[in-house]
Amino acid sequence: MRVKEDAEDVTQEVFIKLWQHWQKIVHEKLGGWLMRVAHKSVIDHVRKQRRQQANVDHYADVEEQVAQESEEGSLDEDGFKSQLQAAIKSLEDPFRSIVIMRDIQGMSYEEIQVCLELSASQVKVYLHRGRRKLRENTQLRQLFENQLSEKSVVKQAGPGGQ
């Protein structure tokens, strides 16, 4: 698996299955059972990702919609929005898809679950990890801090131009 988080998720699923089937497993053949379950879990995960990608392709034009809506803002806001779009595009799936669906399109967790065929906990974990990756983006953080400081200067000056 190419993405560390995916490998961790599949590993967790295998250990959950081990826990659930502990009483039924022939313990002398535990290694073979684990290998078989791990192999099948990886195959299932890859298949699920392919289905998710087909669903995500439907939402791929969201970045363009956000760009069109940003024309109304100031140049600084446009720069910030374009940086945010670039940061979102740099996220790997499923992080990108879930961040877009939840934070841009305003979809509920249940809608995302159905669309991507994920559990509620998976949606929440991927959303948290995607948001964390966006927060860790240093260029985006600098732009955000600059924009906040500019707005606070404007508020302090007030409408009367003190």
N, C-alpha and C positions, 0 to 999 in steps of 0.2 A: 504494500500500500504506500502511496506517495505522501499522503498527508498524515502527520503524526497523530492528530486528533482522531482521524478515522480509525487508525490502528488501535488507539486506546479504547475507542467505543466498541470495536469488534472484540477486543480482549475482554472488556467488561461484560459484554453479552455472553461470551463463552463461559466466564466464571459464574455468571448468574445461572446459566443452564446447568453447570456442574453442581451448583448449590441446590437447584430445584430437583435434580435427578440423582442426588447422592445416594439415596436408599436403593435405587434400582440398578446402579452401576456395579459391574463386576470389577472389584478393586484391583485384581491382578492384571486387568486389561485397561487400566485407567489412561495410560499414555496413548494407546491407540484410539480410545474413545475421545480424548481431548484433541488429538490431531484431526480426527474425522469431523468433529463438531466445529473446530476452528476453520477447517477448509470449507465446510458448507456455509459457515457464517460469513467468510470473506466473499464467497460467490454470491450469497444473498445480498450483501452490502453493495457489491458492484452492480448487481441488477437494480437495486433500489436507486442507486445514484443515476443510472441511465434513465429510469423513469422520472426521477426528479428533474434531470436536465431537460427532458422533453417538456415538462411543466414550466420550468423556469424560462425556457426560450420564449414562452408566451408573454412573459413579463419583461423581456429584455429591452424594450423601448422606453422603459421608465426613466432612464438617465436622460434621454432626449426630451421627454416631457418636462423634467425638472429644469433642464437648460432653457427651454422655451419660457417657462414661468419666471425664470430669473431675470428676463429682460426688463421686468418692471422695476427691479431694484437698482441701487446705486452701483457705480463701478467697483467699489470695494466689496459690496455684497456679491456682485457677479464673480469677482476673483475668488472670494471665499467659496461660493457655490461650485465653481468649476474645480477648485481644489478638493472640495468634499466629494464631488462626482468622481474625480480621478482616484481618490482614496477608496471609495466604495468599489469602483471597478477593479482596483488592485486586490481586493479581498477574494479569496478562493471560495468556490461553492462548497457547502451550502450557506456559509456565512453571508456572502453577498446577497443571495436570494432572500434569505430570511430578514436581513436588515432592510432591504428594499421593501419587501412585502409589509413588514410591521411598521417601520419608521417613516417611509415615504408614502406608501399606499394606504396605510392605516388599517391593514387587515387584522382581524382578531387572531389569537393563538389557534383557535379551533379551525379557522379558515386556512391558516398556513399548514396545520396538521393534515387536513384533508387534501390540500393541493399537493403537498410534497410527500405525503404518506409517511409521516414521522410521528413519533409519540409526543405527548405534551412536554415531557421532560427534555427530549432531544431538541425540540423547537426552542425552549427556554435556554438550554445550554449553548446552542449554536448562536442564538441572538446575543447572549452575554459575551461569548468569545468574540463575535464579530464587532460588537461595540467596543470591547476592550482593545482590539486591534486598531480600530479607528482612533481611540484615545491615545494610543501609543505612537501614532503617526506624528512625527515631530514637526513637519512642515505645516500640517493641518493645525496643530496645537498653536504654533507661532502665529498663524493667520488669525485664528480665533481670538487669541489674547490681544493682538493688535486691534482687531475690530472692536472688542469689548472696551479697550482703553480709549479708542476714538469716540465711542458712544458716550462714555462717562465724561469725557472732556466737553462734549456738546451739551450734555445735561447740566454740567456745572456752570457753563456759560449762560444757560437759560435762553428763553426766547427773546428777552430784551437786549441781549448782547452785552451783558455786564462786563 
